[in-house]
Amino acid sequence: MSDDRPILITGAAGALGQVLTQGLTERGYKVRASDKLPYKGELPKGVSFDLLDVADFEKVKTLSKGVKAIVHFGAIPTEQGFDDIAHANLRGTNHIFEAAKAEGARVVVASSNHTVGFTERTKRIDEDAPHRPDGYYGVSKCYGEMLGRMMFDKHGVESAHLRIGSCLPKPINKRNLPLWLSYPDLMRLTVACLETNNLGFRAVWGISANTQAWWKSKHWEAIGYKPQDNSEIYAKDVDMADTGPVAERFQGGTFCSEGYTRKTPGPAALP
């Protein structure tokens, strides 16, 4: 993607949005930043910023005019009630894809490990593993992936859905170790998705090269993503683990145990 059209970033005021806004600007991209909340701190030189609720389709269309890609991180990132999730993560994501279709733009979406949260931790899976969402948030990210699949098959809109694990400066608990995505690797993954010639539709694991990883990607090599960090250097510094048999059994951790009402365990016996 060598043309000089701008990239629209949604969710630019969040922690990861700021990393992307700064990092893409430093790499020479023209960036339009947007978020429902004001940007914290000083914007990188040359970056414009607009307040944007992605559920406002007219504003989404206006800010998407002339872009070559939309990096969509503007969504509720935690488990919430259905109405709140539907407003931002369902309706908002649909608006992003409709705008991308109109502009002939590529989309890079923050998806989530919670699309497969009810996968047991003993399993090592690739991106073809079935969806096992662990809440309305996870369901919304499954919806985003299925929307991207349809938009590519029916309209040719290319998209990458980054199934982000735990994107933090460093892991803070044991569950983060297999799921960690460093900030530099987040940038490498995003740039790879923006620059690869034939993106098509892909759901891609968003983690670093972690020794303890639960996931093996089928797509990293194809898009040119080469993670360089490894959570193992922090393994001796973390000791906090999820508590309770449900959280400890499944990859989604406390997202699985929150509001859990089954009277008996799932298909396999709990430890």
Secondary structure, DSSP 8 states (H G I E B T S, - for coil): --S---EEEESTTSHHHHHHHHHHHHTT--EEEEESS---S---TT-EEEE--TT-HHHHHHHHTT-SEEEE--S--S---HHHHIIIIIIHHHHHHHHHHHHT-EEEEEEEGGGGTTSBTT--B-TTS-----SHHHHHHHHHHHHHHHHHHHH---EEEEEE-EESSS--STTHHHHEE-HHHHHHHHHHHHH-S---EEEEEE----TT-SB--SSHHHHT------GGGGGGG------SHHHHHBTTTHHHHTT---SS--SS---
